Amino acid sequence: MSNFFLNVLNGIGGRIKNKFNSPYKKAGLTWFKIKYLKHLPYGKAGVYDLNGIKICFNNGPELYHSLIEIFVEDIYNIDFNNLQPYILDCGANIGLASIYLKNKYPEATIVAFEPDNHNFRLLSKNVAQNNWKNIDIRNEAIWKEDCMLNFSSAGTLGSKIISNNESVDSGNSNTKAVRLKNLLNRKIDFLKLDIEGAETAVISDCANELSCIENMFIEFHGHFNKMDELNTVLHIVTSAGFAYYIKEATNVYSTPFKRNQKGIEYDLQLNIFCFRINKF
């Protein structure tokens, strides 16, 4: 019996060691840091040490979510065919995807777009304090035309373009938008498109220009009554020569046949990984 309990304790210890040794250490996460970030109130500013990289943040739970997704799950792990990739980070938030890619490819050139004023200030700090080179940060939204847009500057991952039928509050701002189609005039090694519901309109506008892109990530935000939008996006990327792989970005409905959740903004949140495969 003593051997049984010893084996149980050894097993528990091994699982704990593995959990916080790898891959969590890639995100600088310990048990204490996880508890700390997950229970921080929204709007509580802080600085996180990501293995020597200083990250200013405002929302602990969102930072934790992004650290897991980007640095633990490695969703942007790409092997480029050159050491100086050109990257467009559309919807950069506070810059974690750019930091991940810059850490992996120090010679990369990154253009990062973030329209939310609160997030952009943190993005600016994070780029400046870590002395990242060749990162061009722009306080602009990605859209289907060059214009000014009403934008929800909530300082969260969910900041977005406000449509004409949505309410306007004091947190909104008049934001410069740039047309993605006009930026697709050279080879792009990676396009990240996480623009909170504007992706279908933007991808549709630049459907004929996608041939210059080698790899593309789209976070799709959809509604059950607009399922044609997902079909449109998938048709466009396959017509442009991409293969794709889909993962759930958020488990919106744990029981899809019985949807009792209230206040759901999007019925679908999907990560669509688009890449080119060799033809034999």
HELIX and SHEET records of a PDB file:
HELIX    1   1 SER A    2  ASN A   21  1                                  20    
HELIX    2   2 TYR A   24  ALA A   27  5                                   4    
HELIX    3   3 TRP A   31  LYS A   38  1                                   8    
HELIX    4   4 GLY A   60  LEU A   67  1                                   8    
HELIX    5   5 ILE A   68  VAL A   72  3                                   5    
HELIX    6   6 LEU A   96  LYS A  104  1                                   9    
HELIX    7   7 ASN A  117  GLN A  129  1                                  13    
HELIX    8   8 LEU A  180  LEU A  183  5                                   4    
HELIX    9   9 GLU A  199  ASP A  205  1                                   7    
HELIX   10  10 ALA A  207  CYS A  212  5                                   6    
HELIX   11  11 PHE A  224  LYS A  226  5                                   3    
HELIX   12  12 ASP A  228  SER A  239  1                                  12    
SHEET    1   A 2 GLY A  46  LEU A  50  0                                        
SHEET    2   A 2 ILE A  53  PHE A  57 -1                                        
SHEET    1   B 7 ILE A 135  ARG A 138  0                                        
SHEET    2   B 7 THR A 109  PHE A 113  1                                        
SHEET    3   B 7 TYR A  86  CYS A  90  1                                        
SHEET    4   B 7 ILE A 188  LEU A 193  1                                        
SHEET    5   B 7 ILE A 213  GLY A 222  1                                        
SHEET    6   B 7 LEU A 268  PHE A 275 -1                                        
SHEET    7   B 7 ALA A 243  GLU A 248 -1                                        
SHEET    1   C 3 ALA A 141  TRP A 143  0                                        
SHEET    2   C 3 ASN A 172  ARG A 179  1                                        
SHEET    3   C 3 CYS A 147  SER A 152 -1                                        
END                                                                             
